[in-house]
Amino acid sequence: AIAGAFLLIFSKDYRRDRFLNFLDPWKDAAGEGYQLIQSLLALGSGGIWGLGLGQSRQKCYYMPEPHNDFIFAIIGEELGFLGAVFVIIMFVFLIWRGYRTAIAAPDLFGKFLAAGITTFIALQFIINIAVVTASMPVTGMPLPFISYGGSSLIITMTQVGILLNISKYTEAK
């Protein structure tokens, strides 16, 4: 499986470049690694308390397209470590409630649908946070509910609506 993954990564130039950029973004700090480095600088400059809402330096001057995939870095800069942890806690709570709804759903289809929707949102959240913190290669995954983009927001809100409908018919315990 590992050999297959490396074969898949290195079969296309853009995949190879993203993977190598992930391993050492400072190698090409002005090119391929620029956005990832600016993301790390934004997270680091936020400190514990943050710079304050609207006070981000990275989003105004350095980070290209900060409202898209790297919005969590701006949240970390403006709201600090505590604000970033609060956003993470809110997502963990949503994921916990989604899986709880899946367990309590009255039929098998509802269980699978609720678990699938919750897993989809959880994976988007985990991948986005991992990319912003340089824990995995840049993928272009939006942060649910927060990243700019109409289609992602519409799909996520529709999924949550379905999840809420399933939770309406759950068995109270």
Backbone as a ProteinNet text record, in pm:
[ID]
protein_1_A
[PRIMARY]
AIAGAFLLIFSKDYRRDRFLNFLDPWKDAAGEGYQLIQSLLALGSGGIWGLGLGQSRQKCYYMPEPHNDFIFAIIGEELGFLGAVFVIIMFVFLIWRGYRTAIAAPDLFGKFLAAGITTFIALQFIINIAVVTASMPVTGMPLPFISYGGSSLIITMTQVGILLNISKYTEAK
[TERTIARY]
82.7	0	87.5	196.1	285	352.5	394.8	458.1	357.5	233.3	129.5	102.3	103.9	82.5	195.5	318.2	430.7	429.1	388.7	377.3	270.9	159.3	53.4	98.8	167.9	215.2	314.2	408.7	516.3	483.4	361.8	326.2	292.4	252.6	220.5	308.5	349.6	440.4	378.7	251.4	191.2	175.9	148.9	140.1	276.5	378	513.2	555.5	524.6	561.5	491.2	363.3	291	348.5	382.8	438	575	660.5	793.1	784	686.4	663.2	621.2	541.8	499.8	619.1	711.7	827.7	921.2	937.8	1025.1	973	874.9	820.2	919.8	1023.5	1121.1	1221.6	1219.4	1308.9	1275.2	1145.9	1100.2	1004.1	1057	975.1	903.3	955.9	891.2	798.8	797.2	716.2	612.9	639.1	543.7	515.8	612.7	594.6	542.9	517.6	482.6	356.4	248.3	121.3	127.9	193.9	206.5	291.2	397.8	481.6	404.8	329.1	249	142	89	-8.6	54.1	171.9	240.5	277.4	317.6	348.4	223.4	109.8	-15.5	-53.9	-44.8	-78.9	14.5	142.4	239.9	225.9	191.3	183.7	58	-39.4	-161.3	-139.8	-42.9	-16.3	-134.5	-147	-255.4	-386.2	-383.6	-505.3	-539.2	-445	-470.1	-446.5	-450.5	-427.8	-556.8	-670.8	-799.9	-868.9	-1001.3	-1078.7	-1045.3	-1015.9	-983.7	-842	-760	-624.1	-516.7	-556.6	-460.5	-372.3	-241.9	-147.9	-133.3	-141.4	-120.5	-230.4	-354.7	-462.7	-462.5	-409.4	-410.6	-291.5	-178.9	-57.3	16.1	3.9	94.7	28.1	-76.6	-134.8	-232	-206.3	-300.7	-427.6	-542.4	-672.3	-690.8	-678.7	-686.6	-826.2	-929.3	-1066.3	-1109.2	-1024.2	-1060.5	-1009.1	-913	-869.1	-785.1	-728.2	-640.4	-705.5	-837	-907.6	-877.1	-847.7	-816.7	-689.3	-594.5	-473.3	-507.3	-600.9	-642.5	-720.3	-801.9	-871.7	-769.5	-667.5	-562.4	-485.6	-467.8	-395.7	-482.5	-608.7	-694.3	-749.2	-782.8	-842.1	-743.9	-627.1	-524.2	-549.6	-468.8	-477.7	-613.7	-661.2	-789.8	-905.9	-905.5	-1010	-1003.3	-882	-865.9	-913.8	-882.2	-928.6	-1081.1	-1139.9	-1285.3	-1349.8	-1294.1	-1346.6	-1333.4	-1221.7	-1201.6	-1302.3	-1325.5	-1423	-1563.1	-1598.8	-1730.8	-1745.9	-1642.2	-1648.5	-1653.9	-1576	-1579.4	-1718.3	-1782.1	-1917.4	-2015	-2003.3	-2089.7	-2070.3	-1946.3	-1916.6	-1970.9	-1955.1	-2006.6	-2158.5	-2226	-2372.4	-2415.7	-2339.6	-2373.2	-2364.2	-2258.7	-2246	-2347.7	-2380.3	-2484.6	-2620.4	-2646.4	-2767.6	-2766.2	-2650.9	-2639.7	-2667.7	-2620	-2641.7	-2788.6	-2853.7	-2993	-3095.9	-3052.9	-3147.4	-3237.3	-3364.7	-3459.6	-3441.2	-3381.4	-3364.7	-3220.5	-3188.5	-3051.5	-3007.7	-3097.6	-3064.1	-3030.1	-3108.2	-3081.9	-2948.6	-2916.9	-2788.5	-2671.5	-2678.9	-2570.2	-2561.4	-2676.6	-2677.4	-2620.7	-2663.2	-2612.1	-2462.9	-2419.2	-2276.2	-2195.1	-2247.2	-2176.3	-2163.8	-2272.8	-2269.7	-2173.1	-2178.5	-2089.7	-1944	-1918.6	-1781.3	-1731.1	-1816.3	-1777.4	-1737.4	-1817.5	-1785.7	-1660.2	-1647.2	-1530	-1402.3	-1406.7	-1287.6	-1248.5	-1347.7	-1316.5	-1249.4	-1304.1	-1249.3	-1106.6	-1085.5	-953.8	-850.1	-885.7	-791	-756.1	-854.9	-826.7	-733.7	-760.5	-674.8	-534.1	-525.3	-393.7	-314.9	-380.4	-311.7	-262.6	-347.3	-310.9	-195.5	-188.3	-81.4	39.1	41	151	170.1	60.7	66.8	42.8	-3.5	-20.5	-9.5	11.2	26.2	-99	-79.9	-189.8	-283.7	-415.4	-512.8	-620.6	-648.4	-755.6	-890	-891.9	-1015.7	-1067.2	-1192.8	-1245.8	-1279.2	-1280.4	-1322.7	-1474.7	-1547.5	-1694.1	-1750	-1850.1	-1922.2	-1842.2	-1711.5	-1629.6	-1562.4	-1506.3	-1437.3	-1533.5	-1480.7	-1558.8	-1587.3	-1707.2	-1744.8	-1888.5	-1969	-2110.9	-2145.9	-2082.6	-2121.3	-2088.7	-1974	-1937.2	-2034.6	-2069.4	-2161.9	-2300.9	-2348.1	-2481.1	-2485.2	-2384.6	-2380.6	-2371.3	-2285.8	-2270.7	-2399.1	-2464.3	-2589.6	-2699.8	-2703.1	-2799.5	-2775.4	-2649	-2615.2	-2659	-2635.2	-2674.9	-2827	-2897.9	-3043.4	-3093.2	-3031.5	-3067.8	-3036.6	-2922.4	-2883.6	-2983.4	-3027.8	-3127.8	-3261.5	-3297.6	-3421	-3411.5	-3297.5	-3278.2	-3287.1	-3226.4	-3227.1	-3367.5	-3455.8	-3593.6	-3666	-3628	-3694.9	-3614.8	-3511.4	-3431.9	-3508.3	-3467.9	-3531	-3464.8	-3542.2	-3487.2	-3453.3	-3335.5	-3292.1	-3262
-119.5	0	126.4	123.4	239.9	261.2	152.1	164	218.2	173.2	222.9	370.9	414.3	556.5	640.9	596.3	672.5	672	560.9	556.4	654.4	661.4	755.1	900	928.6	1064.9	1110.4	1026.1	1067.2	1044.7	998.8	977.1	1108.3	1209.8	1340.5	1447.5	1543.7	1647.5	1733.5	1772.1	1860.4	1789.6	1657.7	1583.8	1573.7	1547	1538.3	1672	1782.3	1915.1	1946.8	1912.8	1936.6	1855.4	1728.9	1642.9	1692.6	1727	1778.5	1913.7	1995.7	2122.6	2099.4	1996.3	1962.6	1921.6	1845.9	1799.7	1913.8	2013.2	2126.6	2251.6	2322.5	2441.2	2555.6	2556.6	2665.6	2650.9	2537.4	2517.8	2615.5	2639.7	2735.3	2832.4	2911.7	2997.9	3107.4	3147.1	3252.5	3196	3065.1	3003.6	2908.4	2778.7	2675.7	2676	2708.7	2703.9	2831.5	2932.8	3065.7	3064.2	3006.5	3012.1	2931	2817.8	2736.5	2806.6	2870.3	2944.7	3061.6	3133.6	3245.6	3196	3077.5	3018.3	2991	2935.2	2907.1	3036.2	3137.8	3267.3	3330.4	3316.1	3370.9	3300.7	3168.9	3095.2	3132	3145.2	3178.5	3319.6	3413.8	3553.1	3581.5	3488.8	3508.4	3494	3413.6	3392.3	3328	3354.8	3297.6	3371.1	3502.3	3582.9	3634.6	3634.9	3683.6	3833	3879.9	4021.3	4102.7	4037.2	4105.2	4088.5	4091.8	4075.7	4186	4145.6	4240.5	4294.7	4246.9	4298.9	4209.6	4114.6	4024.1	4097.3	4075	4132	4039.7	3910.7	3813.8	3823.4	3839.6	3841.1	3968.5	4075.7	4202.4	4217.8	4160.3	4191.5	4071.4	3953.4	3846.6	3720.6	3673.5	3546.1	3564.7	3496	3505.9	3426.1	3484.5	3419.9	3363.8	3447.5	3395.3	3350.8	3393.3	3360.2	3222.7	3154.7	3023.6	2911.9	2837.3	2716.7	2743.4	2860.1	2889	2984.7	2982.3	3071.6	3038.5	2913.2	2876.9	2945.7	2969.7	3043	3185.6	3247.2	3383.4	3383.3	3281	3268.7	3256.9	3176.6	3161.8	3289.9	3370.3	3496.4	3600.3	3610.9	3715	3678.2	3551.9	3510.2	3435.2	3406.4	3341.3	3193	3137.1	2995	2961.3	3044.9	3017.5	3020.8	3114.2	3119.2	2999.3	2957.4	2839.9	2714.2	2703.9	2589.4	2591	2709.2	2719.7	2669.9	2706	2658.2	2505.9	2453.1	2307.9	2239.1	2295.1	2236.9	2237.1	2344.7	2349.5	2240.9	2217.7	2111.4	1974	1953.8	1825.7	1801.3	1905.8	1893.1	1855.4	1919.7	1887.4	1742.6	1698.3	1560.6	1461.9	1492.3	1406.2	1393.3	1506.9	1505.5	1430.3	1442.5	1370.9	1220.6	1173.3	1029.9	980.3	1063.5	1027.1	1013.2	1102	1092.2	965	931.1	808.9	685.3	683.1	567.3	554.2	667.1	665.1	667.6	667.1	672.9	548.8	565.2	454.1	342.1	369.5	265.2	260.6	154.2	132.2	238.7	278.4	381.8	513.1	551.2	673.7	667.4	551.2	534.5	556.4	490.4	502.7	643.2	702.9	837.7	938.3	931.7	1024.3	1003.3	878	849.8	898.8	882.1	927.4	1078.5	1147.4	1294.3	1345.6	1288	1331.8	1303.1	1188.2	1153.5	1248.3	1284.2	1376.7	1512.2	1565.2	1694.2	1681.7	1571.5	1550.3	1542.9	1472.6	1462.3	1596.6	1674.7	1808.4	1892	1888	1964.4	1920.2	1790.3	1738.3	1768.2	1748	1772.4	1920.2	2009.7	2152.9	2196.1	2152.4	2189.7	2132.4	2009.4	1948.1	2022.2	2068.7	2143.7	2277.4	2348.2	2480.7	2472.5	2364.2	2348.3	2273.1	2250.4	2182.9	2039.4	1973	1833.7	1738.4	1791.5	1712.4	1805.5	1749.5	1834.4	1916	2028.6	2118	2045.5	2049.2	1975.2	2064.1	2179.2	2264.1	2231.1	2171.2	2133.5	2251.6	2292.7	2406	2365.8	2463.7	2442.6	2457.2	2351.9	2358.7	2477.3	2542.9	2656.2	2786.5	2782	2901	2949.6	2860.2	2901.1	2966.9	3063	3132.7	3037.6	3041.3	2958.7	2914.2	2947.6	2919.2	2772.6	2699.8	2560.5	2474.2	2496.2	2420.1	2448.2	2574.4	2611	2552.7	2557.7	2503.4	2352.9	2281.3	2136.2	2102.6	2172.2	2144.5	2175.4	2286	2320.4	2219.9	2171.2	2069.1	1940.7	1904.4	1785.2	1800.1	1915.3	1937.3	1936.8	1988.9	1982.5	1838.9	1754.2	1612.3	1548.5	1582.7	1529.7	1572.8	1696.9	1744.1	1672.6	1644.4	1570.5	1429.3	1366.3	1232.2	1240	1344.3	1355.5	1380.4	1436	1460.2	1328.6	1223.9	1094.6	994.5	1039	947	905.3	793.8	739.7	801.2	864.1	924.9	815.7	830.3	729.4	795
0	0	0	75.9	82.1	-53.6	-115.4	-247.5	-349.5	-341.2	-431.2	-409.5	-283.8	-253.2	-311.5	-293.9	-348.7	-501.8	-561.5	-706.5	-754.7	-682.9	-718.8	-701	-592.5	-565.6	-671.7	-705.3	-795.1	-943.3	-975	-1115.4	-1187	-1116.2	-1175.2	-1111.4	-1191.7	-1143.4	-1033.3	-1048.7	-948.9	-813.9	-815.4	-688.7	-622.6	-702.7	-649.4	-588.8	-658.6	-608.2	-476.7	-465.2	-339.8	-225.5	-254.7	-150.2	-106.2	-199.7	-164.8	-94.8	-133.4	-65.7	78.8	101.7	237.5	322.3	264.3	339.8	378.5	289.6	318.1	248.7	310.7	245	234.7	319	315.6	202	133.9	20.2	-92.1	-114	-214.4	-145.6	-53.9	31.3	-46.2	-158.7	-237.3	-344.1	-360.4	-464.2	-406.5	-421.4	-380	-229.7	-148.2	-3.5	58.9	-21.3	31.1	117.2	66	139.1	268.3	266.4	387	492.2	450.9	545.6	605	522	573.2	670.1	645.5	736.8	872.4	872.6	999.2	1072	996.3	1058.2	1119.3	1051.8	1104.8	1234	1235.4	1357.3	1471.7	1440.9	1544.8	1597.2	1511.6	1556.7	1636.9	1635.1	1712.9	1862.1	1899.8	2041.6	2112.5	2241.9	2321.3	2297.1	2298.4	2293.2	2154.2	2062.8	1927.7	1914.6	1792.8	1764.3	1769.9	1772	1772.1	1638.2	1641.5	1518.4	1418.5	1296.5	1191.6	1196.6	1287.8	1304.4	1241.6	1161.8	1100.6	1000.3	1013.3	916.1	795.5	818.7	711.2	605.8	646.6	547.7	464.8	519.3	446.1	352.8	388.9	313.5	254.4	315.5	277.1	222	284.4	244.3	127.7	15.1	-96.5	-66.9	-97	-78.3	63.3	166.5	304	344.7	274.3	311.3	261.8	189.2	134.8	224.7	177.5	246.5	371.4	382.5	495.9	595.7	604.6	695.7	842.1	871.8	1010.1	1057.9	969.6	1008.2	1047.3	976.7	1010.5	1141.9	1163.9	1292.6	1405.1	1383.6	1484.3	1508	1404.9	1421.7	1491.9	1452.9	1509.6	1647.1	1667.8	1795.2	1885.4	1833.7	1912.6	1933	2020.2	2050.8	2110.6	2199.2	2264	2165	2071.5	1969.1	1876.8	1840.7	1755.2	1826.9	1954.2	2032.7	2044.2	2058.2	2065	1935.8	1820.7	1691.9	1684.1	1727.6	1726.3	1817.8	1935.7	2029.2	1968.9	1898.6	1836.1	1728.8	1650.2	1550.6	1616.6	1721.7	1793.1	1851	1904.5	1956.3	1845.7	1729.2	1615.5	1572.1	1566.8	1526.6	1629.7	1756.1	1861.8	1852.1	1832.7	1820.2	1694.2	1587.1	1464.3	1481.6	1546.7	1568.8	1671.6	1767.8	1863.4	1793.5	1699.1	1618.6	1535.4	1479.3	1398.6	1482.8	1603.6	1690.1	1728.1	1751.5	1798.2	1685.6	1560.7	1448.4	1449.1	1410.4	1421.2	1319.3	1204.8	1104.1	1055	984.6	938.2	837.8	747.7	649.8	720	819.5	895.3	967.1	1021.9	1091	995.5	878.5	782	723.4	695.9	639.7	739	863.5	965.5	989.3	993	1012.6	893.3	772.7	652.7	646.6	676.2	675.7	780.5	898.6	1006.9	972.4	913.2	874.3	766.4	671.2	565.1	623.4	714.1	777.5	862.5	934.8	1020	937.3	825.5	741.6	681.7	637.6	586.3	694.4	814.3	926.4	958.5	971.1	1008.6	900.6	774.5	665.4	657.3	671.3	664.1	777	898.1	1011.1	992.3	942.7	920.2	813.3	707.9	602.4	656.2	728.8	779.4	878.6	955.3	1053.2	996.3	864.9	794.8	842.1	878.2	919.1	802.5	690.1	568.5	447.6	328.6	209.3	180	113.1	77.5	-18.5	13.3	-66.4	-126.4	-68.7	-118.3	-57.7	59.9	127.3	210.1	190.7	268.6	412	500	638.1	641.2	678.8	673.3	752.9	696.1	753.4	756.4	740.5	762.5	634.7	555.7	433.5	335.9	262.6	161.5	45.5	-3.6	-117.4	-103.4	-199.6	-190.9	-201.6	-293.8	-315	-193.4	-132.2	-12.4	101.7	119.6	226.7	202.9	79.9	49.3	74	29.6	49.2	197.5	271.4	414.6	490.2	458.2	525.3	491	367.7	329.9	408.5	423	500.4	646.2	703.6	841.9	854.4	754.8	755.2	754.8	674.2	671.5	806.5	862.8	993.6	1101.9	1097.1	1193.4	1174.8	1050.1	1025.8	1081.9	1066.4	1123.6	1275.8	1334.8	1480.6	1535.7	1452.7	1496.2	1525	1456.1	1471.7	1554	1621.7	1702.8	1825.9	1878.8	1999.2	2120.8	2204.2	2325.6	2426.2	2487.3	2585.6	2717.6
[MASK]
+++++++++++++++++++++++++++++++++++++++++++++++++++++++++++++++++++++++++++++++++++++++++++++++++++++++++++++++++++++++++++++++++++++++++++++++++++++++++++++++++++++++++++++

